[in-house]
Amino acid sequence: MTQDLLQGKTAIVTGAGSGMGKAIAQLFTQQGANVVFADLNLAAAQAAVDSYQPEQANAVQVNVSIDSQVETLIQDTLKTFDQLDIVVNCAGVPQVFTPIEELSLEQWNQIMDVNLKSIFLTSKYAVPVMKKQQRGAIVNIASIAGVRARPGLNAYCASKGAAIMLTKALALELAPYKIRVNAINPGPAETPMLGQFLKGDGAQKEDDKKKIFLDSVPLGSLIQPDDIAQAALYLASDLAKIVTGEILNVDGGRGI
Ligand SMILES: NC(=O)c1ccc[n+]([C@@H]2O[C@H](COP(=O)([O-])OP(=O)(O)OC[C@H]3O[C@@H](n4cnc5c(N)ncnc54)[C@H](O)[C@@H]3O)[C@@H](O)[C@H]2O)c1
């Protein structure tokens, strides 16, 4: 594969301290981009930069659900790199299987804030920059749970379904400015998050992971962070220059 698909671009990847976000940020760096590894967990974001040792990467702490912190993230990126071409909204939180009547308003709000409001906030502050540049690519990591529900994941499914519709609305709104907005729906993926959807622990949890998640994937294996990174690279790069409003399932067939 070529090594310079993102040469000369600057990207922010949220949730870059772990799982898919880390794989995306590292692949983007490999492909020539300047990359801001943004995460609530600064130590993890820093470790993701250090373990990879790219010259053109920064680790930054941000809570993607807090307006002022997202504004600062965008401003600081501009100060450091002078431009902003790509935003990947990957930070997210899971939901432990919870019947709706047991879900607290606090849990509901937290899931909506991190999985959905974050996309509004990064768009609010990144889009003016991209409009001036007359170019930009936003990639939202939604979920196959946004189109195919599971019981007990009520708030999580709702947050991802809304993220998908927000992607489409922004794609139309921003097309005149040559800003593309796309989303990826990962299927069940082998990251620290997967086990957090389940109650219990130990052997039971491993058993449930297989029963509930692995067995729901027609291709028979969990999705790997790198599978998502390759899809994000395509959507963020000029390979997809005529693609916008697309919701790409990377899910081993789970969404069929
Ligand atoms: N793992 C799966 O099975 C799966 C499936 C479909 C979609 N997804 C989605 O993919 C994305 C990445 O998930 P992952 O599996 O790599 O998870 P992960 O838990 O490995 O990584 C999530 C990262 O987001 C960060 N984060 C959480 N809250 C934050 C906040 N408020 N501000 C900034 N950073 C914050 C965490 O610190 C962590 O580094 C999420 O949006 C998730 O909902 C995951």
The ligand as an SDF file (V2000), in Angstrom:
LIG
                    3D

 44 48  0  0  0  0  0  0  0  0999 V2000
  -15.7260   -2.2330   20.5440 N   0  0  0  0  0  0  0  0  0  0  0  0
  -16.8470   -2.4520   19.8710 C   0  0  0  0  0  0  0  0  0  0  0  0
  -17.3430   -3.5660   19.8050 O   0  0  0  0  0  0  0  0  0  0  0  0
  -17.5030   -1.3110   19.1140 C   0  0  0  0  0  0  0  0  0  0  0  0
  -18.4650   -1.6440   18.1470 C   0  0  0  0  0  0  0  0  0  0  0  0
  -19.0760   -0.6170   17.4220 C   0  0  0  0  0  0  0  0  0  0  0  0
  -18.7170    0.7050   17.6590 C   0  0  0  0  0  0  0  0  0  0  0  0
  -17.7730    0.9970   18.6070 N   0  0  0  0  0  0  0  0  0  0  0  0
  -17.4280    2.4010   18.7770 C   0  0  0  0  0  0  0  0  0  0  0  0
  -16.0980    2.5900   18.3560 O   0  0  0  0  0  0  0  0  0  0  0  0
  -15.4980    3.6970   19.0600 C   0  0  0  0  0  0  0  0  0  0  0  0
  -14.1770    3.2580   19.6430 C   0  0  0  0  0  0  0  0  0  0  0  0
  -14.4100    2.2270   20.5730 O   0  0  0  0  0  0  0  0  0  0  0  0
  -13.2810    1.1970   21.0840 P   0  0  0  0  0  0  0  0  0  0  0  0
  -13.8900   -0.1350   21.0340 O   0  0  0  0  0  0  0  0  0  0  0  0
  -12.0000    1.4670   20.3940 O   0  0  0  0  0  0  0  0  0  0  0  0
  -13.2390    1.6200   22.6370 O   0  0  0  0  0  0  0  0  0  0  0  0
  -12.0640    1.8210   23.6920 P   0  0  0  0  0  0  0  0  0  0  0  0
  -12.7440    1.7500   25.0120 O   0  0  0  0  0  0  0  0  0  0  0  0
  -10.9240    0.9130   23.4110 O   0  0  0  0  0  0  0  0  0  0  0  0
  -11.5930    3.3240   23.4010 O   0  0  0  0  0  0  0  0  0  0  0  0
  -12.4220    4.4280   23.6630 C   0  0  0  0  0  0  0  0  0  0  0  0
  -11.5380    5.6210   23.9720 C   0  0  0  0  0  0  0  0  0  0  0  0
  -12.3830    6.7710   24.1290 O   0  0  0  0  0  0  0  0  0  0  0  0
  -11.8850    7.5340   25.2040 C   0  0  0  0  0  0  0  0  0  0  0  0
  -12.9390    8.3600   25.7920 N   0  0  0  0  0  0  0  0  0  0  0  0
  -14.0280    7.9550   26.4970 C   0  0  0  0  0  0  0  0  0  0  0  0
  -14.7380    9.0120   26.9070 N   0  0  0  0  0  0  0  0  0  0  0  0
  -14.1030   10.1200   26.4450 C   0  0  0  0  0  0  0  0  0  0  0  0
  -14.3520   11.5100   26.5320 C   0  0  0  0  0  0  0  0  0  0  0  0
  -15.4050   11.9860   27.2050 N   0  0  0  0  0  0  0  0  0  0  0  0
  -13.4930   12.3750   25.9280 N   0  0  0  0  0  0  0  0  0  0  0  0
  -12.4130   11.9000   25.2440 C   0  0  0  0  0  0  0  0  0  0  0  0
  -12.1190   10.5880   25.1390 N   0  0  0  0  0  0  0  0  0  0  0  0
  -12.9550    9.7130   25.7350 C   0  0  0  0  0  0  0  0  0  0  0  0
  -11.3740    6.4910   26.2020 C   0  0  0  0  0  0  0  0  0  0  0  0
  -10.4590    7.0680   27.1380 O   0  0  0  0  0  0  0  0  0  0  0  0
  -10.7340    5.4680   25.2820 C   0  0  0  0  0  0  0  0  0  0  0  0
   -9.3660    5.7320   25.0650 O   0  0  0  0  0  0  0  0  0  0  0  0
  -16.5390    4.1190   20.1040 C   0  0  0  0  0  0  0  0  0  0  0  0
  -17.2320    5.2540   19.6310 O   0  0  0  0  0  0  0  0  0  0  0  0
  -17.4540    2.9110   20.2010 C   0  0  0  0  0  0  0  0  0  0  0  0
  -18.7440    3.2650   20.6300 O   0  0  0  0  0  0  0  0  0  0  0  0
  -17.1590    0.0120   19.3400 C   0  0  0  0  0  0  0  0  0  0  0  0
  1  2  1  0
  2  3  2  0
  2  4  1  0
  4  5  1  0
  4 44  2  0
  5  6  2  0
  6  7  1  0
  7  8  2  0
  8  9  1  0
  8 44  1  0
  9 10  1  0
  9 42  1  0
 10 11  1  0
 11 12  1  0
 11 40  1  0
 12 13  1  0
 13 14  1  0
 14 15  2  0
 14 16  1  0
 14 17  1  0
 17 18  1  0
 18 19  2  0
 18 20  1  0
 18 21  1  0
 21 22  1  0
 22 23  1  0
 23 24  1  0
 23 38  1  0
 24 25  1  0
 25 26  1  0
 25 36  1  0
 26 27  1  0
 26 35  1  0
 27 28  2  0
 28 29  1  0
 29 30  1  0
 29 35  2  0
 30 31  1  0
 30 32  2  0
 32 33  1  0
 33 34  2  0
 34 35  1  0
 36 37  1  0
 36 38  1  0
 38 39  1  0
 40 41  1  0
 40 42  1  0
 42 43  1  0
M  CHG  2   8   1  16  -1
M  END
$$$$
